[in-house]
């Protein structure tokens, strides 16, 4: 099977690259913006045809949550328009599309884990454009899987884990919000899951939505405390309210994702977030 991975220099794409070297039965084409402009439909279609792509794993996207409030056109171009291009091109050639979405499609005002059947009500421009991308897939893709995830981090790129680790090692006092609750997701776990379920997804003839994060619940404060504790760093971390920090985009206060569907459909055993965090920190 020939698999195209877009946005391959990002956190998730980089983790898929790491796994790909030991992955038999798949032939990968890794691209980022310098190799493939996903905002250009003809270029996307030509790439799929030329390389006889069977499956697309779309890791590309505009992820600067606060900047998206001002750079709305740029966010929509990558999160909506480009996704529509991928969906239409994949459908025209009968290819499977796997697209990574976000917990930000929900406003975070709920009180229980969000299921795939809950109605999305995004509160930020980032969330809105990601939901619009999902809608493009539902309208245009012949067969696809939309995988919503949350609080993604990895050994690659810039992320919360690296930020906390660097500040703690520098001796900085940290202030971290405790009133935003969800579950961290180790990108390596998500990458492995995507590759594991591709064979079964290939047999599907429709668009499905799944939720994936690591097991367990945490606030960002809990997450930060775990990072310094596992690394054995003596660092003061003070819990604060979201209202005490300035951010242009509203954050979901509760964005825990219900993973029952993906676990049932594919028989997955998902690691607890603290276990996965330990594995990631061993790499840093």
Residue pairs with C-beta under 8 A, 6 or more apart in sequence:
1 25
1 26
1 27
1 54
1 55
1 198
1 202
2 26
2 27
2 28
2 29
2 51
2 52
2 53
2 54
2 55
3 26
3 27
3 28
3 29
3 53
3 54
3 55
3 56
3 57
3 198
4 28
4 29
4 31
4 47
4 48
4 51
4 53
4 55
4 56
4 57
5 13
5 16
5 17
5 28
5 29
5 30
5 31
5 56
5 57
5 59
6 13
6 31
6 32
6 36
6 38
6 56
6 57
6 58
6 59
6 60
6 86
7 13
7 32
7 33
7 58
7 59
7 60
7 61
8 14
8 16
8 17
8 30
8 31
8 32
8 59
9 32
10 32
10 59
10 60
10 61
10 63
10 156
10 157
11 152
11 153
11 154
11 156
11 157
11 159
11 187
12 59
12 100
12 152
12 154
12 187
12 190
12 191
13 30
13 32
13 59
14 154
14 156
14 157
14 187
15 154
15 155
15 156
15 187
15 188
15 190
15 191
16 28
16 30
16 57
16 59
16 191
16 194
16 195
17 28
17 30
18 188
18 191
19 188
19 191
19 192
19 195
20 26
20 28
20 30
20 195
23 195
26 195
26 198
29 47
29 51
29 53
31 47
32 60
33 60
36 43
36 44
36 47
37 43
38 44
38 58
38 60
38 78
38 82
38 85
38 86
39 77
39 78
39 81
39 82
39 85
40 85
41 85
41 88
41 89
44 85
44 86
44 89
45 89
45 92
45 93
47 53
48 56
48 89
48 90
48 93
48 95
49 93
53 93
53 95
54 95
54 96
54 202
55 95
55 96
55 97
55 98
55 198
55 202
56 86
56 90
56 95
56 96
56 97
56 98
57 98
57 100
57 194
58 83
58 86
58 97
58 98
58 99
58 100
59 100
60 78
60 82
61 78
61 79
61 100
61 130
61 133
62 68
62 71
62 74
62 75
62 77
62 78
62 79
62 126
62 129
63 126
64 71
64 75
64 126
65 104
65 124
65 126
65 247
65 249
65 251
66 247
66 248
66 249
67 75
67 248
68 74
68 75
68 124
68 125
68 126
68 129
68 249
69 124
69 125
69 126
69 248
69 249
70 248
72 125
72 129
75 125
75 126
75 129
76 129
76 132
78 129
79 126
79 129
79 130
79 132
79 133
80 129
80 132
80 133
80 136
82 133
83 99
83 133
83 134
83 136
83 137
84 133
84 136
84 137
84 140
86 97
86 99
87 97
87 136
87 137
87 139
87 140
87 141
87 144
88 140
88 141
89 95
90 96
90 97
90 141
90 142
90 144
91 140
91 141
91 142
94 142
96 143
96 144
96 145
96 198
96 201
96 202
96 204
97 137
97 141
97 143
97 144
97 145
98 144
98 145
98 147
98 194
98 198
98 201
99 133
99 134
99 137
99 144
99 145
99 146
99 147
100 147
100 149
100 190
101 130
101 131
101 133
101 134
101 146
101 147
101 148
101 149
102 126
102 127
102 130
102 148
102 149
102 150
103 114
103 148
103 149
103 150
103 151
103 182
103 213
103 252
103 255
103 257
104 122
104 123
104 124
104 126
104 127
104 130
104 252
104 255
105 120
105 122
105 127
105 130
105 131
105 134
105 148
106 114
106 118
106 120
106 121
106 122
106 127
106 252
106 255
107 121
107 122
107 123
107 127
107 250
107 252
108 123
108 180
108 251
108 252
108 253
108 254
108 255
109 252
109 253
109 254
110 118
110 254
111 254
112 256
112 258
113 256
113 257
113 258
114 211
114 255
114 256
114 257
114 258
115 211
115 258
115 260
115 261
116 148
116 209
116 210
116 211
116 258
116 261
120 127
120 131
120 134
122 128
122 130
122 131
123 250
123 252
124 249
124 250
124 251
125 249
126 249
134 146
134 209
137 144
137 146
137 207
138 207
141 207
142 205
143 201
143 204
143 205
143 206
143 207
144 207
144 208
145 197
145 201
145 204
145 207
145 208
145 209
145 210
146 207
146 208
146 209
146 210
147 190
147 194
147 209
147 210
147 211
147 212
147 262
148 209
148 210
148 211
148 212
148 257
149 185
149 190
149 211
149 212
149 213
149 257
150 182
150 183
150 184
150 185
150 213
150 255
150 256
150 257
151 160
151 182
151 183
151 184
151 185
151 213
151 223
152 159
152 185
152 187
152 190
153 159
153 160
153 161
153 162
153 184
153 185
153 186
153 187
153 280
154 186
154 187
154 188
154 280
155 188
155 280
155 283
155 284
156 187
160 184
160 220
160 223
160 224
161 227
161 277
161 280
161 281
161 284
162 284
164 174
164 176
164 223
164 224
164 227
164 228
165 227
165 228
165 231
165 233
165 281
165 284
167 174
167 235
168 174
168 227
168 228
168 231
168 233
168 235
169 233
171 235
172 235
173 235
173 236
173 237
173 238
174 224
174 235
174 236
174 237
174 238
175 237
175 238
175 239
175 240
175 244
175 245
176 220
176 221
176 223
176 224
176 237
176 238
176 239
176 240
177 219
177 220
177 221
177 239
177 240
177 241
177 242
177 244
177 245
178 219
178 220
178 221
178 222
178 239
178 240
178 241
179 219
179 241
179 242
179 253
180 219
180 220
180 242
180 251
180 252
180 253
180 254
180 255
181 217
181 218
181 219
181 253
181 254
181 255
181 256
182 213
182 217
182 218
182 252
182 254
182 255
182 256
182 257
183 213
183 214
183 215
183 216
183 217
183 218
183 256
183 257
183 273
184 213
184 214
184 218
184 223
184 273
184 276
184 277
185 212
185 213
185 214
185 273
186 214
186 271
186 273
186 276
186 277
186 279
186 280
188 276
188 279
188 280
189 214
189 270
189 271
189 276
190 212
193 212
193 262
193 266
193 268
193 270
196 266
196 268
197 262
197 266
200 265
200 266
201 208
210 261
210 262
210 265
211 257
211 258
211 259
211 261
211 262
212 257
212 259
212 262
212 270
213 256
213 257
213 259
213 270
213 273
214 270
214 271
214 272
214 273
214 275
214 276
215 259
215 270
215 271
215 272
215 273
216 272
216 273
216 274
217 256
218 226
218 273
219 239
221 237
221 239
223 273
223 277
224 237
225 237
226 274
226 277
227 277
227 281
228 234
228 235
228 237
230 274
230 277
230 278
230 281
231 281
242 251
242 253
259 268
259 270
262 268
263 269
263 270
